[in-house]
Amino acid sequence: MTITDDCIVGFSDPGSVDSSRYFHSRRTVLEMLHDRGYDVPLSDLALSLSDFRSLFGQQPNPDSLSIRASLLSDPSVKVLVRFLGTADIRKETTRALHTEIMEERLNGLMLVVQSKMTAYAQKALDAFPFKVEILKINDLLVNITKHVLQPKYEILTADEKQALLIKHKLEEKQLPHMLKTDAIARYYGLEKGQVMKITHSGELVDSLVTYRCVV
């Protein structure tokens, strides 16, 4: 075996593709919840791929990957994260999820999907009396906020937003905009009217602060 062959083997992953996809997407969701202020055990964030495979196997059952988390600032606010399999998502699936949420008195639902959703299922989700977020598994394989070139993001409280507007004598509509569908806005679960403080730093810029209001 040549040196080149040794390098290729060293970087190869002997495990299954499915377990790798579920591991990376689930870790991103855990980091997302942590960054939103939810109580996420450090042991879950530090879980390695090999440990994940020991717990969930080479072909993980999506149902076993569910996450329940409570907001640190208000433990009564709870969210459920469900990983769905490769079968089409139908109304029957959403009905079962609705029952589970209501029985456990949860406040939000995040669905990690990898298949098509029928129009009836989407309509049912839109009618849920709580927030439902649809996340595609392929978008979660890499945490976009961890990239070395990404700036620092901070969500302003309502009081901080008001202080910013007063300080600069601005109306909300005069702030630069960020679409609710923007990848960063979706990562932090931002709603319309919330303001994000963005701090850029690097070799060319010591510190440049900008603000974006979600529309």
Backbone torsions as a table, in degrees:
resi	resn	phi	psi	omega
1	MET	NA	132.7	-178.6
2	THR	-80.9	170.1	177.0
3	ILE	-60.6	-39.9	179.1
4	THR	-61.8	-42.4	178.2
5	ASP	-62.2	-40.5	178.6
6	ASP	-60.6	-41.5	-179.3
7	CYS	-64.2	-42.3	-178.8
8	ILE	-63.9	-43.7	179.4
9	VAL	-64.4	-37.6	-179.2
10	GLY	-63.6	-33.2	-178.7
11	PHE	-92.3	-9.7	-178.3
12	SER	-74.6	155.1	179.5
13	ASP	-110.0	113.1	-176.4
14	PRO	-74.4	-9.5	-177.7
15	GLY	-86.2	-178.4	-177.7
16	SER	-77.5	153.5	177.2
17	VAL	-66.4	-40.6	-178.6
18	ASP	-59.5	-45.8	-179.2
19	SER	-64.6	-36.2	178.2
20	SER	-66.5	-43.9	179.7
21	ARG	-63.0	-44.9	179.7
22	TYR	-66.4	-39.4	179.5
23	PHE	-61.1	-51.9	-176.1
24	HIS	-66.9	-41.2	-179.8
25	SER	-67.9	-39.3	179.6
26	ARG	-68.3	-37.4	177.7
27	ARG	-65.1	-40.3	177.6
28	THR	-62.4	-40.3	178.2
29	VAL	-63.5	-41.9	177.8
30	LEU	-62.0	-42.4	177.1
31	GLU	-65.2	-37.8	177.8
32	MET	-61.8	-46.9	178.7
33	LEU	-62.7	-42.5	178.1
34	HIS	-60.0	-44.6	-179.0
35	ASP	-69.7	-20.1	176.7
36	ARG	-87.7	-3.4	177.3
37	GLY	96.9	17.4	178.1
38	TYR	-88.7	155.6	-179.7
39	ASP	-80.0	104.0	-179.5
40	VAL	-120.7	120.6	-179.4
41	PRO	-57.8	137.1	179.1
42	LEU	-62.1	-29.9	179.6
43	SER	-64.5	-33.7	177.4
44	ASP	-70.4	-39.5	-179.9
45	LEU	-68.1	-30.1	-176.2
46	ALA	-92.1	1.0	-177.1
47	LEU	-61.3	129.8	179.6
48	SER	-86.1	166.2	178.8
49	LEU	-62.0	-40.7	-179.6
50	SER	-66.4	-39.3	177.6
51	ASP	-66.6	-38.8	177.7
52	PHE	-59.6	-44.3	179.7
53	ARG	-67.0	-32.0	177.0
54	SER	-67.1	-34.5	-178.8
55	LEU	-80.5	-42.8	-170.1
56	PHE	-112.9	-8.2	177.6
57	GLY	87.0	176.0	-179.6
58	GLN	-77.4	-22.2	178.1
59	GLN	-126.7	77.1	-174.0
60	PRO	-61.0	142.3	171.6
61	ASN	-80.5	118.7	-177.1
62	PRO	-53.0	-34.4	-179.2
63	ASP	-62.3	-28.6	-178.0
64	SER	-78.3	-8.8	-175.0
65	LEU	-94.2	3.0	-176.8
66	SER	-56.0	149.3	179.5
67	ILE	-128.9	134.8	172.0
68	ARG	-121.5	130.1	-176.5
69	ALA	-141.3	147.1	179.0
70	SER	-112.7	147.2	179.3
71	LEU	-70.7	131.4	-178.7
72	LEU	-61.3	-39.3	-177.5
73	SER	-77.2	-17.6	179.8
74	ASP	-155.4	87.7	-175.6
75	PRO	-58.0	-15.1	178.5
76	SER	-73.6	-16.1	177.3
77	VAL	-89.4	114.6	-174.8
78	LYS	-128.1	146.1	-179.6
79	VAL	-127.7	147.9	176.4
80	LEU	-115.1	132.2	174.9
81	VAL	-110.9	124.4	179.1
82	ARG	-119.3	132.4	173.7
83	PHE	-97.5	124.9	-179.9
84	LEU	-102.7	151.2	-176.2
85	GLY	-80.5	-157.8	-173.8
86	THR	-90.8	-7.5	177.7
87	ALA	-73.1	150.7	178.1
88	ASP	-57.7	142.4	-178.8
89	ILE	-87.1	118.3	-175.8
90	ARG	-115.0	172.8	-176.8
91	LYS	-59.4	-34.3	179.8
92	GLU	-60.5	-37.4	178.9
93	THR	-64.8	-45.1	-178.7
94	THR	-67.0	-33.2	179.2
95	ARG	-64.3	-42.5	179.0
96	ALA	-65.2	-39.0	178.5
97	LEU	-64.8	-40.4	179.4
98	HIS	-61.2	-44.5	179.3
99	THR	-61.3	-43.8	-179.2
100	GLU	-62.7	-44.3	-179.9
101	ILE	-61.7	-47.1	-176.5
102	MET	-67.6	-38.7	-179.9
103	GLU	-66.1	-37.0	-178.6
104	GLU	-90.8	-1.7	178.6
105	ARG	55.8	47.1	177.2
106	LEU	-87.2	162.9	-174.3
107	ASN	-109.0	-9.6	-177.5
108	GLY	-159.9	160.0	-178.9
109	LEU	-137.2	132.4	174.5
110	MET	-120.2	124.9	-179.8
111	LEU	-110.6	123.9	174.8
112	VAL	-98.1	112.4	-171.1
113	VAL	-115.2	157.0	177.1
114	GLN	-143.3	19.0	-178.7
115	SER	-144.7	177.8	-179.0
116	LYS	-76.6	151.3	176.8
117	MET	-116.5	130.9	179.9
118	THR	-70.6	158.6	179.9
119	ALA	-61.2	-36.6	179.6
120	TYR	-65.7	-39.2	179.0
121	ALA	-66.3	-43.1	179.5
122	GLN	-63.6	-40.9	178.5
123	LYS	-62.6	-39.2	178.9
124	ALA	-65.7	-41.7	178.7
125	LEU	-64.3	-39.5	179.9
126	ASP	-62.7	-24.6	-177.8
127	ALA	-89.6	-5.7	-179.9
128	PHE	-61.0	140.7	-179.4
129	PRO	-82.7	26.7	177.6
130	PHE	-150.6	167.5	-175.7
131	LYS	-71.7	132.1	176.6
132	VAL	-123.2	125.6	178.1
133	GLU	-113.6	131.5	177.7
134	ILE	-104.9	119.4	-178.2
135	LEU	-119.9	128.8	178.1
136	LYS	-83.7	134.5	-174.9
137	ILE	-59.6	-35.4	-179.7
138	ASN	-65.3	-26.3	179.3
139	ASP	-79.8	-8.5	-175.7
140	LEU	-108.0	0.9	-177.3
141	LEU	-67.3	-23.8	175.8
142	VAL	-131.5	134.1	176.2
143	ASN	-80.3	109.2	-174.5
144	ILE	-65.3	-22.2	-178.6
145	THR	-79.5	-12.1	-177.3
146	LYS	-91.0	-2.8	-179.5
147	HIS	-64.2	141.6	-175.6
148	VAL	-61.0	-26.8	-178.1
149	LEU	-89.7	-4.7	-179.6
150	GLN	-74.3	140.5	176.2
151	PRO	-76.1	-179.1	177.8
152	LYS	-89.2	133.6	-178.8
153	TYR	-113.3	135.8	176.4
154	GLU	-138.3	134.1	179.3
155	ILE	-92.2	124.7	179.4
156	LEU	-76.8	142.1	172.0
157	THR	-73.5	170.5	178.8
158	ALA	-59.9	-39.3	179.5
159	ASP	-68.5	-40.5	179.1
160	GLU	-66.1	-37.7	177.2
161	LYS	-63.0	-45.8	-179.6
162	GLN	-63.8	-40.1	178.9
163	ALA	-63.5	-38.2	178.3
164	LEU	-63.6	-44.9	-179.3
165	LEU	-64.7	-40.7	179.5
166	ILE	-67.1	-44.4	-177.7
167	LYS	-58.5	-42.5	-176.1
168	HIS	-100.4	6.6	177.8
169	LYS	52.7	53.7	-177.1
170	LEU	-119.8	157.5	166.5
171	GLU	-99.3	157.6	-176.6
172	GLU	-54.4	-40.7	-176.8
173	LYS	-67.4	-13.7	179.7
174	GLN	-86.5	-11.1	178.1
175	LEU	-73.5	147.7	174.2
176	PRO	-57.8	148.7	-173.1
177	HIS	-99.1	154.1	169.1
178	MET	-133.5	124.7	-179.9
179	LEU	-67.4	144.6	177.6
180	LYS	-61.8	-24.3	179.9
181	THR	-86.1	-3.4	178.1
182	ASP	-59.3	144.7	-176.3
183	ALA	-58.6	-39.0	179.4
184	ILE	-69.6	-42.5	178.0
185	ALA	-61.3	-39.4	178.6
186	ARG	-68.7	-37.8	179.6
187	TYR	-60.0	-44.2	-178.3
188	TYR	-88.7	-2.9	178.4
189	GLY	67.2	36.4	-175.2
190	LEU	-73.9	147.6	176.8
191	GLU	-109.6	164.8	-179.9
192	LYS	-58.3	136.6	179.2
193	GLY	96.2	-18.4	177.7
194	GLN	-74.7	149.9	-176.7
195	VAL	-117.0	133.3	178.2
196	MET	-106.7	128.9	173.3
197	LYS	-92.4	127.4	-176.2
198	ILE	-120.6	119.5	-178.1
199	THR	-110.0	116.2	178.8
200	HIS	-97.5	137.0	176.2
201	SER	-149.2	155.0	-178.9
202	GLY	166.2	-164.1	-176.8
203	GLU	-67.5	-36.0	-176.7
204	LEU	-88.8	-24.9	-177.4
205	VAL	-131.2	122.5	178.9
206	ASP	-65.7	-50.2	178.9
207	SER	-165.1	119.3	178.3
208	LEU	-128.9	120.1	-176.9
209	VAL	-106.8	129.1	174.6
210	THR	-128.8	167.0	-179.9
211	TYR	-131.6	147.0	177.1
212	ARG	-134.5	133.6	176.9
213	CYS	-103.4	130.1	-176.7
214	VAL	-75.0	130.4	179.9
215	VAL	-126.0	NA	NA
